[in-house]
Amino acid sequence: MSAGTPAGPVGIVLVSHSAAVATAVAELARGLAGGGDLAPLAPAGGTPDGGLGTSSELICEAAKAVDRGAGVAVLVDLGSAVLTVKALLAEGDELPEGTRLVDAPFVEGAVAALVTASAGGDLDAVAAAASEAYAYRKE
């Protein structure tokens, strides 16, 4: 972003071991977010050949696609997805500046992150909303 140009909304990337799961959670979050102008959201699931796993390449592509200059919140499903994102963050130049791994439940966190980002929340607010989803009780 150039000086004086306001940043857009926080972008969100959903990283799953399965392309179908990442896509389904993205569709669910969009549907539950209430429509209107939604923050950019991209699934990054599976491997480039369609298999199960995580792909640095797909994660980087998704993060760049949703980056509007306000940061990118990355939510992940399972262990090696966490490790892959942490490795990309450690490299420092693969992901857009302001990309953050968010410790949140995958489904509930995705919905909370998208609602908050779409309402204009900054990266801290988006990460907090997604993380707070751990407190949602289902009993």
N, C-alpha and C positions, 0 to 999 in steps of 0.2 A: 504494500500500500504506500502510496506517496504521501508526503507530508501534507496535512490539511484534508486528506481524503478520509472520511469516516470509515471505520471497519464495518463489515457486514456482521451477520450473526455468527455465533460459534457454530462450527461444523461438528458433525458427529459421525464416527465410524464404528460399525459393529463388526467385531472380529469373532468368527466362529470356525470351528473345525469343519463345518458343513456349509456349503453355499446355500442349500435349501433353508437351513435354520437361520442364517444371517439375513437372507431375503425375507423370510416369513416374519422375523422379529421386526425388521424395518417396516414391512407392510402393516403389521399390527400397531406399531408406534405411530405411524402416520395416520392410521384410522382412528386411534384413540386420542390423538392430539387435537382433534376438533376442526381440522381443515384450516382454510385461510392460508396466509403466507407462512409456510413452515420453514424452519431452518434447514440447511442442507444436511442430508443424511445419506450415508452410503454403506451397503453391506460389503464385507471383505471376507468371504467364507471359502473354505476349502483350498484346494491347490489349483494352479492354472490348468491342469489337465482334467479337472472335475472330481478329483479324489478327495478323500478326507485328509485334513491336516490344516496347517496354516502356511501362508505364503507372504514373505516379506514384500515381494513385488506387488501383490494384490492390495496389501495394507497400504503401501506407499501410494499407489495409484488412487485408492479411495480417499486417503487423507488429502492429497493434492486436489482432488475433485471437489471436496467440500470446504476447502480453506478459503475464507473470505477476509482474512486478516485479523480476526478476533480470537483465534485459537481453534484447536481441534481437540475434542474430547473423544478418547478411544475407550470403548467398553469391550470386554472380552468374555468368552465363555469358560474355557478350561485352561489348565496349567501351561501347556506349551504355547498357547496363544499369548499368555502373560510374558513368557520368556522371549518370544519373538518380538513383541512390542518393546520390551525393556532393552533388548539388543539393538533395535533400531533407534531408540532414544539415546542410547549410549554412543552410538556412532555419530550422532549429532547433525548429520547433513542429509539424511535420507528423508526425514519427515519435515513438514512445514514448521517454521518457528512457532512456538506456542502450542505444540502438540503435547497432550497430557494423557497418560494412562490413568483411568478412573477406576477406583475400587468400588464396584457396585454390582448388584445382581443384574444379570444380563437382560432379562425381559422387563422387569419393573424399572430398572435403571434407565433402559433405553427410552421408555415412555416419559419418565420424569425429566430426563435430559432434553428430549425433543421439545416438550412443553415449555421448559424453562428457557431454552435457547430461542424458541420461536417467539417468546414473550419479550425478548431482548436482554435476557440475563447474560452476564459476562461469564468467562470461563470458570471462575471460582464459584459462581452461583450454579452453573450447570453441573459442575463436579459435585457440589454439595447436595443438590437435589437428587442426583443419581445415587449418591452414596447413602442418603437418608432413606432410600427405598429398602435398605436392609431392615429397617424398623417396621415395615408393613407387616402386620400380623394377619394370619389367615385362619384364625380360629374364632 
